[in-house]
Amino acid sequence: MNPILTSVPPYVLLAFAALAVLALPRRSGHAVAALATAFTFAQAVLLGDGGTGAHLATGFLGFDVVFFNVDQFSLLMGVVVGFLATAAVLYAYGTEAPKWVTSLALIYVSSTVGTIYAGDWLTLIFFWELMAVTSTLLVWQYGGAAVRAGYRYALFHGIGGTFLLGAVVVHGASMLGSVPAAEIFLFSSTTGIHASATLLAAIGIGVNCGFIFLHTWLPDTYPRPHVAASVFLSVFTTKTAVYVMYRAFPDGGLWLAYLGGFMAVYGAFFALLQYDPRRLLSYHIQAQVGYMLAGLGLATAVGDFAVTGGFAHLFNNVLYKSLLFMTVGVVVYRTGVEDIRDMGGLWRVMPVTFLLYLVGAASITAVPGFNGFISKGMVIDSAHEIHNYVLLLDSGLLWWLLILGGVGTFMSFIKLGYYMFFHGSATLSPKDATPFQTAGMVLAGGACVFFGVFYYQLIELMPFTEFILSEDVYFKPYSTSHLTESAWLMGAGFVGFFALKRPLGWLAHHMRDVDAVTYPAAFYLARGSVWGVTELWAAVDRAVMTAIAAVEWTAMNPREALGRAGVDVEIRTGIGRSVLFLTLAAGIALFVFILA
């Protein structure tokens, strides 16, 4: 193994490439960016042949840290992040994204890669927070409505990062005495996060995963920035969070699996109500993350097959979700329209974009022949296995949740494709995708088809490959039962959309997500708190100043003050007593002021 591959962390090259994008002419800068992301991909592929281990290990504040940890999970993430980032850079160039967009996107990818290759909790939390900062800047860069959405985005991720930091601190304190003090934060010395930090870690990571009620930053933010920025944002934060969730909970848990099942239904339902195409896709990020978490959550109940299914779905989702954001981005870029009801008939004038949209839609809806069919089938199969795990699960609730989420997903992409490419008359006549937009989409779309057909190549990239491909595991994705199940899902999706098209339109006007309550509540609570604090301070200030003025007037007019108090005496005193009296009065006033 070439030592250069293990001595150069890819996030450093990505950071330098981000600076090069700003310093060089646009074409040259984007070429450097594409080379840096391609290096990230190639490095991960080559390291898979024997470069695993802890590299760039050092010390920080008395603790061991690892800046470049290479194992089967981080390599998997490095492969897909590097590949997709290359496609996204080509797409950004073809979309005429400003240099600042690509530069900030590369810094964001750099922090994502740093999180992936972190070998300890201290390094991970550093890059985790940097990822939140860089993605916020990427949102803000666009200005306008993106600024306010970016502010809310920053609040969510700031709070989530604080919870995760608290979990890391509790983990470290709880591990003292059980492992050498210097090693308490290393992944290699511990198995996941300590049990005492479970709740803090689940909430902190859950914000980035889009847990129900912690998810509203997703559909609020991702439709706002430049369409090229949305491609980067749509795949890295949430998928990195799923990866970190596995680092924290490698044994999973049924709580995580069921939470994933409900996310699959919740996200698909609210996606069905959207007419902003990027907002619809954002809700499906939550839904698809639900399938991943369901797979990881079934680790103890089912075993390595479920974990592999969860990671395979993560890998596939990076490909088809970015492809869908690219195709929708081309439509928005060419038409300037962001309401699908104002589109329609575009398949005639945008055939390339339409065809690649079909590839992305077929992948996310698990149509046979596309990558989503393989990984979603693995997760749903895993859910079958827990029917008799405990009495509560005999009803197969998790399996039904995942099936219902699948039907909702199919309905959503029939809706999106129908309104964008077929609905109404073709009043718009935009050009099709630019050559570099097409190149980015073909890279992602080609991978979706490749891993759907040659699915053994997908499994070869996953952890536990030998186990999955062994004779002990029944892994036949194109079996009759799987194909029949897929046909039923597609049929239910078609019938469901056209049967419920009118009721869904009514619900879209009357059904609001929880942000309709939480955002105004947070706004008025914050405004009320600020008003309460400022008014209390003003009241105290007025009272103190009034008291001081009264003392000053009394000291200047003692005879009149005593007269007003009903005391008629002649005041005669020397300078010493006068000074003593004034000193005591000033002391009392100062004491009152300090108490206030």
C-alpha positions in Angstrom: 0.0 0.0 0.0 1.4 3.4 -1.0 2.1 5.3 2.2 0.9 8.5 0.5 -2.6 7.2 0.5 -2.6 6.9 4.3 -0.6 10.1 5.0 -2.8 12.5 3.2 -6.3 12.9 4.7 -8.6 13.7 1.8 -10.4 16.5 3.7 -7.1 18.6 3.6 -7.0 18.4 -0.2 -10.7 19.3 -0.4 -10.1 22.4 1.7 -7.2 23.5 -0.5 -9.4 22.9 -3.6 -12.1 25.1 -2.1 -9.5 27.9 -1.9 -8.4 27.2 -5.5 -11.9 27.6 -6.7 -11.9 31.2 -5.5 -8.4 32.0 -6.6 -8.5 30.5 -10.1 -10.6 31.3 -13.1 -14.0 29.5 -13.0 -13.2 26.7 -15.4 -9.8 25.9 -13.8 -11.1 26.2 -10.3 -13.9 23.7 -10.9 -11.4 21.4 -12.6 -9.3 21.4 -9.5 -12.4 20.8 -7.4 -13.4 17.8 -9.5 -9.9 16.3 -9.2 -9.9 16.7 -5.4 -13.3 14.9 -5.1 -12.2 12.3 -7.6 -9.0 11.7 -5.4 -11.3 11.2 -2.4 -13.2 8.5 -4.3 -10.1 6.8 -5.7 -8.3 6.9 -2.4 -11.2 5.1 -0.7 -11.3 2.5 -3.4 -7.6 1.8 -3.2 -7.5 1.7 0.6 -10.1 -1.1 0.5 -7.3 -3.4 -0.7 -5.3 -3.3 2.5 -5.1 0.2 3.9 -7.4 -0.2 6.9 -6.3 0.9 10.3 -5.7 4.0 12.4 -3.6 6.6 10.6 -2.4 10.0 11.7 -2.9 9.1 15.4 -1.6 11.7 17.9 -2.5 13.2 21.2 -4.7 16.1 22.2 -5.1 17.5 25.8 -3.9 14.1 27.1 -6.3 12.0 25.0 -5.5 9.8 22.0 -7.0 11.0 18.8 -7.1 9.6 15.2 -7.5 12.0 12.3 -7.7 9.3 9.6 -9.4 6.1 10.7 -9.9 3.6 7.9 -12.3 0.7 8.3 -15.0 -1.0 6.2 -17.6 1.6 7.2 -15.6 4.8 6.7 -14.3 3.4 3.4 -17.9 2.8 2.2 -18.8 6.4 3.0 -15.6 7.7 1.4 -16.4 5.9 -1.9 -19.9 7.2 -2.2 -19.1 10.7 -0.9 -16.2 11.1 -3.3 -18.1 9.8 -6.3 -21.2 11.9 -5.7 -19.2 15.1 -4.9 -17.4 14.7 -8.3 -20.8 14.5 -10.1 -22.1 17.5 -8.0 -19.1 19.6 -8.9 -19.7 19.0 -12.7 -23.3 19.8 -12.2 -22.5 23.0 -10.3 -20.2 24.1 -13.2 -22.9 23.3 -15.7 -25.5 25.2 -13.7 -23.4 28.4 -13.7 -23.1 28.3 -9.9 -21.0 31.3 -8.6 -17.5 30.3 -7.4 -18.5 31.0 -3.8 -21.2 28.3 -4.0 -18.7 25.6 -5.2 -16.1 26.8 -2.8 -18.4 26.7 0.2 -19.8 23.3 -1.0 -16.2 21.9 -1.1 -15.5 23.1 2.5 -18.8 21.4 3.5 -17.7 18.2 1.8 -14.3 18.5 3.5 -15.9 18.7 6.9 -18.2 15.7 6.0 -15.2 13.6 5.0 -13.4 14.6 8.2 -16.4 13.3 10.2 -16.4 10.1 8.2 -12.7 9.3 8.8 -12.6 10.5 12.5 -11.3 7.7 14.7 -12.5 9.1 18.0 -15.3 11.1 19.5 -13.3 14.3 20.0 -12.2 14.5 16.3 -15.7 13.6 15.2 -17.4 16.3 17.3 -15.0 18.9 15.8 -15.8 18.0 12.2 -19.5 17.6 13.1 -19.7 21.2 14.3 -17.6 22.4 11.3 -20.1 20.6 9.0 -23.0 22.5 10.6 -21.1 25.8 10.2 -20.1 25.3 6.6 -23.5 24.0 5.5 -25.1 27.1 7.1 -22.8 29.3 5.1 -23.7 27.5 1.9 -27.4 28.2 2.6 -26.8 31.8 3.5 -24.7 32.5 0.4 -27.8 32.7 -1.8 -29.4 35.5 0.2 -33.1 36.4 0.2 -35.4 33.8 1.8 -32.4 31.5 2.4 -31.0 33.8 5.1 -33.9 33.4 7.5 -34.1 29.6 6.7 -30.4 29.4 7.3 -30.7 31.1 10.7 -33.3 28.5 11.7 -31.1 25.7 10.3 -28.2 27.0 12.4 -30.3 27.0 15.5 -31.3 23.4 15.0 -27.8 22.2 14.3 -26.3 24.3 17.1 -28.7 22.7 19.6 -28.1 19.2 18.2 -24.4 19.7 18.3 -24.6 20.8 21.9 -26.5 17.6 22.8 -23.9 15.5 21.0 -21.1 17.3 22.8 -22.8 16.7 26.1 -23.1 13.0 25.2 -19.4 12.8 24.4 -18.5 14.5 27.8 -20.8 12.1 29.7 -19.3 9.2 27.7 -15.8 10.2 28.7 -16.6 10.7 32.3 -18.4 7.3 32.5 -15.5 5.4 30.8 -12.9 6.6 33.4 -11.5 3.5 35.1 -12.8 1.0 32.6 -10.1 1.8 29.9 -6.9 3.8 30.0 -7.7 7.5 30.4 -6.0 8.4 27.2 -8.1 6.0 25.1 -11.6 6.7 26.4 -12.7 8.5 23.3 -11.2 6.1 20.7 -13.7 4.0 18.7 -11.3 1.1 18.9 -11.4 1.0 22.7 -15.1 1.3 23.2 -18.2 -0.2 21.6 -20.4 2.7 20.8 -21.5 5.5 23.1 -21.7 4.8 26.8 -25.2 3.8 28.0 -25.4 6.8 30.3 -25.1 9.1 27.2 -27.7 7.3 25.1 -30.5 9.9 25.3 -28.2 12.9 24.7 -26.5 11.1 21.7 -29.9 10.0 20.2 -31.2 13.6 20.3 -28.0 15.2 19.1 -27.6 12.9 16.1 -31.3 12.7 15.6 -31.5 16.3 14.7 -29.3 15.7 11.7 -31.1 12.5 10.9 -34.4 14.3 10.8 -36.2 12.6 13.6 -39.9 13.3 13.7 -40.5 16.8 15.4 -36.8 17.5 15.0 -37.0 17.4 11.2 -38.6 20.7 10.2 -35.2 22.3 9.2 -35.1 19.8 6.2 -38.1 21.0 4.1 -37.6 24.5 5.4 -34.0 24.9 4.2 -33.2 22.7 1.2 -35.6 24.4 -1.2 -34.0 27.9 -0.5 -30.4 28.0 -1.7 -29.0 27.8 -5.2 -30.1 24.6 -7.0 -26.5 23.4 -7.2 -26.1 23.9 -3.4 -29.2 21.8 -2.8 -27.5 18.9 -4.5 -24.7 18.9 -2.0 -26.9 19.6 1.0 -29.4 16.9 0.1 -27.1 13.9 0.7 -24.3 14.6 3.1 -25.6 15.9 6.4 -28.4 13.3 6.9 -26.3 10.3 5.6 -23.3 11.3 7.7 -25.8 11.4 10.7 -26.9 7.8 9.9 -23.3 6.7 9.8 -22.6 8.4 13.2 -25.7 6.8 14.6 -24.2 3.5 13.8 -20.9 4.5 15.5 -22.9 5.5 18.6 -25.3 2.5 18.6 -23.6 -0.4 16.7 -26.0 -2.9 18.3 -29.0 -0.9 17.2 -32.2 -1.2 19.1 -35.9 -1.7 18.3 -36.6 1.9 19.5 -34.4 3.0 16.5 -36.0 0.6 14.1 -39.5 1.7 15.0 -38.6 5.3 14.9 -37.2 4.7 11.4 -40.5 3.0 10.4 -42.6 6.0 11.5 -40.2 8.4 9.8 -40.7 6.5 6.5 -44.5 7.0 6.8 -44.4 10.6 8.1 -42.0 11.8 5.5 -43.8 10.2 2.6 -47.2 11.5 3.8 -46.1 15.1 4.0 -44.1 14.8 0.7 -47.5 13.9 -1.0 -48.8 17.3 0.1 -46.1 19.4 -1.5 -46.1 21.4 -4.7 -42.6 22.8 -4.3 -40.5 20.1 -5.9 -37.4 20.6 -3.7 -39.6 20.6 -0.6 -41.2 17.4 -1.7 -37.8 15.8 -2.2 -36.7 17.1 1.2 -39.5 15.3 3.0 -38.4 12.1 1.2 -34.9 12.6 2.7 -36.6 12.0 6.1 -38.6 9.1 4.8 -35.5 7.4 3.2 -33.4 7.9 6.3 -36.2 6.1 8.1 -35.4 2.9 6.1 -31.7 3.2 6.9 -32.4 3.6 10.6 -34.8 0.7 10.5 -32.0 -1.5 9.1 -29.4 -0.3 11.7 -32.0 -0.6 14.5 -32.6 -4.3 13.7 -28.9 -5.2 14.3 -29.6 -7.1 17.5 -32.9 -8.6 16.5 -31.9 -9.7 13.0 -28.1 -9.4 12.8 -25.6 -8.3 10.2 -28.0 -8.7 7.2 -30.2 -5.8 8.5 -27.1 -3.6 9.1 -25.9 -4.3 5.6 -29.3 -3.4 4.2 -29.3 -0.1 6.1 -25.8 0.8 4.8 -26.7 -0.3 1.3 -29.8 1.9 1.4 -27.6 4.8 2.6 -25.2 4.2 -0.3 -28.0 4.0 -2.9 -29.8 7.0 -1.4 -26.8 9.3 -1.9 -26.9 8.4 -5.6 -30.6 8.6 -6.4 -31.5 11.4 -4.1 -28.8 13.6 -5.6 -29.9 12.6 -9.1 -33.5 13.7 -8.2 -32.3 17.1 -6.9 -30.2 17.5 -10.0 -33.2 16.8 -12.4 -35.5 19.1 -10.4 -32.8 21.7 -10.3 -32.4 21.6 -14.1 -36.2 22.3 -14.4 -36.1 25.2 -11.9 -32.9 26.5 -13.5 -34.3 26.5 -17.0 -37.9 27.6 -16.2 -37.5 29.8 -13.1 -40.7 28.1 -11.8 -40.8 26.5 -8.4 -44.4 25.3 -8.3 -45.1 22.1 -10.1 -48.6 23.1 -10.9 -47.2 25.8 -13.1 -45.1 23.3 -15.1 -46.3 20.5 -17.3 -45.6 19.0 -20.7 -41.8 19.3 -20.2 -41.0 15.8 -21.4 -41.2 17.0 -25.0 -38.7 19.8 -24.6 -36.5 18.3 -21.9 -36.2 14.6 -22.9 -32.8 14.1 -21.3 -33.9 15.5 -18.0 -37.1 13.5 -18.1 -35.3 10.3 -18.8 -32.9 10.8 -15.9 -35.7 11.8 -13.7 -37.3 8.4 -14.5 -34.1 6.7 -13.4 -34.0 8.5 -10.1 -37.7 8.0 -9.5 -37.5 4.3 -10.3 -34.5 4.0 -7.9 -36.1 5.6 -4.9 -39.4 3.8 -5.4 -37.6 0.4 -5.6 -38.5 -0.6 -9.1 -36.7 -3.8 -10.1 -33.6 -3.2 -12.1 -32.6 -0.1 -10.0 -30.5 0.1 -6.9 -33.2 1.1 -4.5 -34.9 -2.2 -5.2 -32.0 -4.1 -3.8 -31.4 -2.2 -0.5 -35.0 -1.4 0.3 -35.8 -5.1 -0.2 -33.1 -6.1 2.3 -34.5 -3.7 5.0 -38.1 -4.9 4.4 -36.9 -8.5 4.6 -35.2 -7.8 7.9 -38.4 -6.4 9.2 -40.1 -9.8 8.4 -37.7 -11.5 10.8 -38.8 -9.7 13.9 -42.4 -10.9 14.0 -41.7 -13.3 16.7 -38.9 -11.4 18.5 -41.2 -10.1 21.2 -45.0 -10.4 21.6 -45.6 -6.8 20.7 -44.2 -7.4 17.2 -46.3 -10.4 16.2 -48.5 -8.0 14.2 -45.6 -7.1 12.0 -46.1 -3.4 12.7 -42.6 -2.4 11.5 -43.0 -4.3 8.2 -46.4 -2.6 7.5 -44.9 0.9 8.3 -42.1 0.3 5.7 -44.6 -1.0 3.2 -46.9 2.0 3.7 -43.9 4.3 3.4 -43.1 2.5 0.1 -46.6 3.1 -1.3 -46.4 6.8 -0.3 -43.1 7.1 -2.0 -44.4 5.7 -5.2 -47.4 8.0 -5.1 -45.1 11.0 -4.5 -43.0 10.4 -7.5 -45.9 9.7 -9.8 -47.2 13.1 -8.6 -43.9 14.9 -9.1 -43.4 13.4 -12.6 -47.0 13.9 -13.6 -47.1 17.6 -12.7 -43.6 18.4 -14.0 -43.6 16.5 -17.3 -47.2 15.8 -18.3 -49.8 17.9 -16.5 -51.5 20.7 -18.4 -50.5 22.2 -21.7 -46.8 22.8 -22.6 -46.8 26.6 -22.0 -43.1 26.5 -21.1 -40.4 25.8 -23.7 -37.1 25.8 -21.9 -33.9 24.3 -23.1 -32.8 20.9 -21.8 -29.9 20.3 -19.4 -26.4 21.7 -20.2 -23.6 19.3 -21.1 -22.0 19.5 -17.7 -25.4 19.1 -15.9 -26.0 16.1 -18.0 -22.6 14.7 -17.2 -23.3 15.0 -13.4 -26.7 13.4 -13.8 -25.4 10.6 -16.0 -22.7 9.7 -13.4 -25.3 9.4 -10.6 -28.0 7.8 -12.8 -25.6 5.3 -14.3 -24.5 4.1 -10.9 -28.2 3.7 -9.9 -28.7 1.3 -12.9 -25.4 -0.4 -12.5 -25.9 -1.4 -8.8 -29.5 -2.4 -9.6 -28.4 -4.9 -12.2 -25.0 -5.9 -10.9 -26.1 -6.0 -7.3 -23.3 -8.3 -6.2 -21.0 -5.3 -6.9 -23.0 -3.3 -4.4 -22.8 -6.0 -1.7 -19.0 -6.3 -2.3 -18.7 -2.7 -1.1 -20.7 -3.3 2.1 -19.6 -4.5 5.5 -20.1 -8.2 6.3 -19.8 -9.1 2.6 -18.8 -12.7 3.2 -21.7 -13.4 5.5 -24.3 -11.9 3.1 -23.0 -13.9 0.2 -22.6 -17.1 2.1 -24.9 -20.1 1.8 -26.2 -19.4 5.3 -28.1 -16.3 4.1 -31.0 -16.3 1.6 -30.1 -13.3 -0.6 -32.2 -13.5 -3.8 -33.4 -10.0 -4.5 -35.0 -11.0 -7.8 -37.0 -13.9 -6.4 -40.6 -14.3 -7.3 -41.8 -13.1 -3.9 -39.8 -9.9 -4.2 -40.9 -9.1 -7.7 -44.6 -9.8 -6.7 -44.3 -7.5 -3.7 -42.8 -4.8 -5.9 -45.6 -5.1 -8.4 -48.2 -4.7 -5.7 -46.4 -1.6 -4.4 -46.3 -0.1 -7.8 -49.9 -0.9 -8.5 -51.0 0.5 -5.1 -49.0 3.7 -5.8 -50.6 4.3 -9.2 -54.1 3.6 -8.0 -53.6 5.5 -4.8 -52.3 8.7 -6.5 -55.0 9.0 -9.1 -57.8 8.0 -6.7 -56.6 10.4 -4.0 -55.4 13.2 -6.2 -58.3 15.6 -5.3 -58.3 14.8 -1.5 -54.5 15.3 -1.5 -55.0 18.7 -3.1 -57.5 19.6 -0.4 -55.2 18.4 2.4 -52.3 20.3 0.9 -54.2 23.6 1.7 -55.3 22.5 5.2 -52.7 20.2 6.6 -49.6 21.8 8.0 -46.5 20.2 9.5 -45.5 20.9 13.1 -43.4 23.9 12.0 -46.7 25.8 11.7 -46.8 25.7 15.5 -43.2 25.4 16.6 -41.8 28.3 14.5 -44.3 30.9 15.6 -44.2 29.5 19.2 -40.4 29.8 19.2 -40.6 33.3 17.7 -43.1 34.7 20.2 -41.5 32.9 23.1 -38.1 34.5 22.2 -39.7 37.9 21.6 -41.6 37.7 24.9 -38.5 36.7 26.8 -36.5 39.6 25.3 -39.4 42.0 26.1 -39.7 40.6 29.7 -35.9 40.9 30.4 -35.6 44.4 28.9 -38.7 45.7 30.6 -37.6 44.2 34.0 -34.2 45.8 33.6 -35.8 49.2 32.7 -38.2 49.0 35.7 -35.2 48.3 38.0 -33.2 51.0 36.4 -36.0 53.5 36.9 -36.5 52.6 40.5 -32.8 52.8 41.3 -32.4 56.2 39.5 -35.5 57.5 41.3 -34.0 56.4 44.7 -30.7 58.0 43.9 -32.3 61.3 42.9 -34.4 61.3 46.1 -31.3 60.8 48.2 -29.4 63.5 46.3 -32.3 66.0 46.8 -32.6 65.1 50.5 -28.9 65.7 51.0 -29.2 69.1 49.2 -32.4 70.1 51.0 -32.4 68.5 54.4 -34.6 71.1 56.1 -37.3 71.0 53.4 -37.1 67.2 53.4 -37.7 67.0 57.1 -40.5 69.6 56.8 -42.3 67.4 54.2 -41.9 64.6 56.7 -43.7 66.6 59.4 -40.5 67.3 61.5 -40.0 71.0 62.3 -36.5 71.3 63.7 -33.6 73.6 63.2 -30.7 71.7 61.6 -27.3 72.9 62.6 -24.3 70.7 62.1 -20.6 70.9 61.2 -18.9 69.9 58.1 -17.8 66.5 59.6 -21.3 65.4 60.4 -22.5 66.5 57.0 -19.9 64.4 55.3 -20.7 61.4 57.5 -24.4 61.8 56.7 -23.8 62.0 53.0 -21.5 59.0 53.0 -24.0 56.9 54.8 -26.8 58.0 52.4 -24.5 57.1 49.4 -23.7 53.8 50.9 -27.3 52.9 51.4 -28.1 53.9 47.9 -25.3 51.8 46.5 -26.5 48.8 48.6 -30.0 49.1 47.2 -28.6 49.4 43.7 -26.5 46.2 44.1 -29.5 44.3 45.5 -31.6 45.4 42.5 
